[in-house]
Amino acid sequence: MTSTAKASHVASALSVVDILSVLYTGAANISAKNMDGADRDIVILSKGHSAAALYSVLALQGFFPKDWLAQYCNNDAALGGHVTSKGVPGVELSTGSLGHGLPYGLGIAMSRKKSGAKGRVFVVMSDGECDEGTTWESAMIANHHGLDNLVVIVDRNKIQSLTFTEDTLKLEPFADKWIAFGWQTETISGHDYSLLAAGLSQQSGPKCIIADTTKGKGVDFMENSVLWHYKPPSADDVNKAFEQLGENY
């Protein structure tokens, strides 16, 4: 997808795709068949630059035909380079400008809490988004209202744009910040399906899963490299990546 479209953010997609896979294969009560259900869960990918990962998971889960993926990033195609909800089944919110997914998810969770509706709201966000004030405002409000139907999963790959998160703005001690805001917080591997599923299964208040991930996971020349935030893969890069991903997965 990213190679054909000459698009960027493939490494960001590889860091989050395991998280999305766990959500859409059972951790979240959501499927192509229950999108009209009032009590289904909601998944928001706030780090919208990882659109390729979300579109791939949605297509594999039957939300739309797989051949749509070939039109990724094409002019006038539904699947934009950043997550877009217009005309794309399964996408809850158009994202890309960071820091908006959690406030939006907070609003839905509050509405459901007040109305008595069931279903949880999962917000998948980047660690770089935690530089945004809206993230911490939302965290404070969620705790104040005791939103036990709101879950944040932070893709903690430690890279944002062309630098490392700790060089841009120090986040550590990261878990302690969420705990101080009153969130039930766990730090687990973002690439371990069993640990992710277990971590997402229970909560007693607003919950934050800090998913320890690797940017460019599974492809050695992409892993932990700031260059691959924007660099589009060549055809040769794709072939090498598929070989390595086949071995690793």
C-alpha positions, 0 to 999 in steps of 0.5 A: 500500500505505502510503496505503491502510493509512495506514502509515508508512515509505514513504520508507524503502522507497524508499531500499532498494527498488533494493537489494532488486530487484538482490538478488532479480533475480540478484545473490543465488541465491534464487527462489520455486523454490529456497527448499528448496535447501540451498545457496541464498542467504539475504537478511535485511532487518534494517531491518524498517520497510521491509517494504513494499519487501520485500513488493513485490519478493517478490510481483513475483518470485512468492513469493506472489500480488500481491493479498496486497499489498492486505492490507498492515497489515490486522488479521490479515493476513500482511503486517505493517507490519514484516517478519514471517516467519510465513506469508510465503513468502520472508521469512527473519526477522521484523525491526523491532527494529534490530540483530538482522539481522546477528547472525542472519545471522552465525550462519547464515554461521558454520553454513554455513562449518562444515558446508561448505554453499554459498550466501551470506548477505546482510544489508540493514541501515540506517545507524541500526542501526550505533548498535547494539553488536550490529552491531559485535560481529558485524562483529568475529566475522565477521572473526575467522572469515573469513566470506567468505559474509557480505555486509552492505549498509548503506542509507546514507540518513543519516536515522533516525527524526526526525533525521539520523544524524550528529546522533544519533550520528556514524558517519563516517568510516563506511567506515573503521570497517568496514575497521578491523574487517577487512571488504572495504568499498566505497561505491557508489550504492544506486540504480545497478543495475549498480554494485550487481550488480558490488559484490555479485558478488565477495568475499574475506572478510566484505564491506560495501557502503555503499550511498549512498541517498536517503530517499524516492528519486524523489519530490521532496517526500519526498526527504531529509525526516525527516518522511517517516520516519513520515508516511503518504501521502495519496491525492493524495501517491500520485498525485503520487509515481506521476507522478514515479516514472514519469518517473524510472524 
